């Protein structure tokens, strides 16, 4: 049984009648990297504020390594081994990268002694190791002000690690970063997770997929659901929360839609007219009758913005029947959409990943469009 480093029990935070957190229960195992997501106003920042002592709970408790943090001031909680990184990098811009790390590594925590005294051997070794870990060894003597935004994020994470916390709280570390910088920060957090417990608050779903094994979704101050990324991203409750509307599809139907959408949207250079053709075709596949096509079309738009690899989606299909439905729907999209080489390439990849028998594949490919099986969408 895994040892719990953080336990939150029945936590409520009431701000003049508004419950920012509402009877929230949560735990984190030692050595775990957990990502917390949720729409704006879900309570994510308050969640971190309570853990670090910035906000005191109205009721409930927070246990860190078995110790109740109630009424403990922020500095004492930090000394217990909880470190927090805020969304905006907080580094000393006029100091070099190395000097920033020297400052937090120096146990005297004094700027003058840090800059003008000779560092101890173990502190020097620690700083060199941190520079390598955060990928800034070649920029050790560069002023922090000259770093890119992503490099500043990595430097601050390094400064946090230098304080030797057992639990890292990282708030939206890739906001405003390029794809390359986002990947670098993700790789850093994955590496740090080998020796630290980490909670990451994030909105970028591609980044969440890169780093997350377990995801917790907050909504209206409480835990909506938890699980691996595949489960969470296809949970109709999560989709409803993020899109702001009720979804008509169950989790398996959502996977099928995303597979068809990934193929249909393989080429993001499609004209608006071509996109509309694809949406029309998808709505025909999932609507029970013509009256529902516009309604379904409006809902399907929400699923087309994500670019999820087929290698991630296909293993989420839980039966041969859903695999056949995914192939069937995708085939009709290909058949009735403007000819596109990339779509055809993705479709061939789908056939390989589904691993259906050649006879089943041929039967579906030979099937006339008018002889579709029961539609996935059933109107109430």
N, C-alpha and C positions, 0 to 999 in steps of 0.2 A: 504494500500500500504506500502511495506517494506521500511524502511529508508536505503538509500545507505551510507555506510561508506567509500567506495572507488569507484571512477569513473575515468576511463582512456579513453581519447578521441583522436582518430586519431593519436596515438603515433607512431613516427618513430625515430629510432636511426640509424644513418649512420656513419660507421667506414671506412673512406677513400674509399667510394664507395660501401661498403658492408652494406646492410640494415639488421642489426641484429633484428630490429623490423620494421614492415612495415604497417603503417596505422592501428595499433591495437586498437580495442575498447573492453572494458571490464568493468564490474561493480560487486561489492560485496555488499551484503546486510549486515546490522548490525546483528551480531549473527550468521552468516553463516560460515560453514566450507566448503571450496572449494578446490578440488584437481586439480592441473594442471599437465598434462602429455604431452609428445611429444618426438620425437626422438632427438638424439644428434644434436645440431645445430639449434634447433627449436626456440631458443631465450628465454628459461626459466630463465636462470641466469641473462641475461640482463634485463628481465622483473622485477626481484626483485631489481636489481641494480638501475633502474630508480625510483622505488617507494621509496627506501631508500636514494636517492640523491647521490649515488656513481657515477652514470652516468647521464648526463643531456641530455634530448631528443633533437633531431634535430628539430622536430616539434611535435605539439600536447601538451597535458597537463595531469597532474595527480592531481586529487582533493581528498583530504583526509578530511572527515567530512566537505566538501564544500570549504576547503581552497586549493588554488593552490600552489603546492609544488615547482614550478619552481624556480630555483636558490637558493633554501633553502639548507644550508649545512647539512651534515649527522647528526650532533649532535642535531641540532634544530628539524629535522624530528623525531629523536628518542624521544626527549622531548615532541613532540606533541602527542606521543602515538603509535609509530610504532616500534616493536621489531623484530629483525631478528636472526634466528638460522642458522648457516652455516652447511654444510654437516659434516665436521670434528668437533667433540666435542671440545669446547674451555673452558675448566675448569682448575682450579688451582690444579695441580696434587699433590703438596706438602701440600695442605690444606685438612682438613677433609671435608666431605660432608656438615656438618652443617656450617663450617667456610666459605665455598663457598657461601652458601645462606646468611649467616650473612653479608658478604661483599657487596652483591648487594642490600640487604635490608636496610643496613645502609645508611641513607640519606647523611652522610658526604662523602661517597665513598672514605674513607681513610683507607688503610690497617692497619696502626698502631692503629688508634682509634677503628677500628673494632675488632682487635685481643686483645687489652689490655684494652678497656673500657667496662663497663657494658652495655649491650644492653637495649634499652627501652622496656617496657613491651609489647607495641603493636608490636614491631619488633620481640620480642621473640615469641609471639603468632603466628605471621605471618610465621616465619620460621618453627615452629612445624606443622602448618597446611600444609605448602608446602611439608615438609618431608613426611607427610601422603599422600598427593595428588600424589606425584611422586613415592610412594611405597618404600622409602628408610629410613624409621624411624629407622629400626633396624641397619642401617649402618651409622647413623648420625655421629659417631665419628671415622669412618674409613677414611683413606687417600683416596682421589679421585683416586690416581694412582692405587689403588688395586681393583677398581670397574671393572666390565665387560664392554665391549664396549656399550652394551645396557643400562646399568645403567648410564654410563657417558652421553649418549644421554638424558636420562630422567632427570639427574641432570642439564644439560644445559638448557633443556626446563623449569625446575623449576626456574633456575636463571633468565631466560627471563621473566617468569610470575611474579617473585618478583619485577620487575621494573614497574609493573602495566600498560602494554601497552594495548591499545584498539584493536590493530590489530597485530596478530602474523604471521610472515613469516617464514615458516619452510622448509628448503631445504634438501630433501632426508634423512629423519630421521632414516630410517631402513636399509640403505646401510650396508652390511656386518653383519647384525644381524642374530641370530638364529630364528627359527620359534616362540619360546616362547618369546624371547625378542621383536620380531616384534609385536606380539599380545599385549604385555604389553605397548609398545609405542602407538599402536593404541588405546587401551583403555584409555590411558592418554589423548590423543588428543580429543577423543570423550567427555570425562569428561570436559576438558577445554573449549570445544565448547559451553557448556551451559552458559558460562559467557564471552566468547571472540569471536571476529571474527578471523578466521584463514584461511590462504592460505598455502597449502602444495604442494611442488614440489616433485614428486615421479616417479620412474620407476617400482617398484614392483607392478604388477597388483593384486596379491592376497591381498596385503596391501591396495591398492586403493579400492578394493571391500569391505574390512572390514570397512573403515571409511567414504567412499564418499557417499554423496547424489547427489551432482552436480559435474560434471567433465567438465573441459575445456581442449580442445586439441589444442596445439600450433603447427604450422608447417610453416617453412620459415618466422618466425617473425610475424605471424598473427594468428588469431583464426580460426581454421579449422572447429570446431563444438563444441557445448556445449549440455549437457543434463544429464540425469541420467545414471548410469553406464551401464545398459542394452542397452540403445540406442547407447551409444558411442562405446562399445566394438563390436557391430555388424554393425557399419557404414562402408560400403565398402571403403569409403575414408580413414578412420582411419586405417583399415587393410592394405590398399595399402601403406600408409605412413610408417607403422611399418615393413611391410614385404619387402618393397622396390620393389613391383611388383603389377601390376594391378590384381584385383581379378575378377573372372568370376561370382561370386555369389552375389545375393542381400541379404538384411539383414535377411529375413526369411529363406532363404536357408542356411545362415551362422549358424543360430540357429539350424536348423535341422542337419547340419554337426556336430556341437559341441555336440549335443545330441548323435548322432551315435558314434562319436569319444569317448565320455565319457564312453559309454558302451563298445566299442571295446577295449579301453585302460584302462579298469577297473583294470586290473592286469598289473602293470608297470614292472613286472618281465618277460614279454614275450621275447622270443628269437628273434633275428633279422629276422629269417625265419618266425616266427609267425607274427611279425609286418608287414612283406612284404605281407603276405597273406591277412591281414586286409586291407592294403593299396590298394592291387589289387581289393579287393571286393568293397571298397568304390569308387574307380575310375570307376568301372563298373556301379555303381548306378547312378553316376552323369554325366558321359560322354555320349554324344549322339551316338557315334559309336567308333569302335576300334581304329581309327586313333587318337582320342582325349584322349584315356585312359592314356597314358604316361604323356601328358600335364597336365591332371587333377590330376593324381597321384602326380606329383611334387608339385602342388599347395596345395593339401590336407595335405601334410606333415606339413605345417605351422600351421594347426589347431589342431594338435594332442598333442602339448606340454602343453597346458593349462588343468588344472584339475578343471573344473567348476561343481558345484553340480547340479544334475538334478532339484532340488527344485528351483534353480535360473533360469534355462534354460526354463523349460516347460511353465511357465507363460508368456514368451516372444512370444509364438506362438499365432498368432492373429486370427486364424479361425479353424474350425473343419477340413477343408481340409489340412491345414499344420500339424495339430496334426496327422491325418491319414498318411501323408507322413513321419512324424518323426517315427511313429510306424512301418511303412512298411520298411523303410530303415534300422532301427535298427534291425528288425526281420531278414532281409536277412544277416546282418552282423553276428548275432548270429547263424543263420542256416548254414552259410558257413565258419565259423571260427572254429579253434580247440576248443573242448569243454572246458569250463572254468566256474567253479562254481560262481565266482564273477561276471562275465558277466551276467549269468542267473539271479543272484540276482538283479543286476541293471536293467535288462530288466523287471522283475516283478515290480520293483519300478516305472519304466516308465509307465507301463500299469495303475497303480494306479493313478499316477499324471495326466495322460492325461484325465482321467475321461470320456472316450468314452463309448458308450453303449456296453454291452457284445456281441450284434449281430455284431457290426462294428469290434470289436476286433477279434472275431472268423472268420469273413470273411477274414480279412487280414492274420491271422495265417494259414488259410486253403489255401491261394492263392499260386499257383505255382510260383516259381521264374521267370519263363519265361513270366509271364503275368503281368509284372510291368506296372504301368500307365506311362504317358508321363514323360521322365526324367526331373529332375529339371534343369539340365544344358542344355542350348540351344546354340549351336555354332553359331557364326556370319557368 
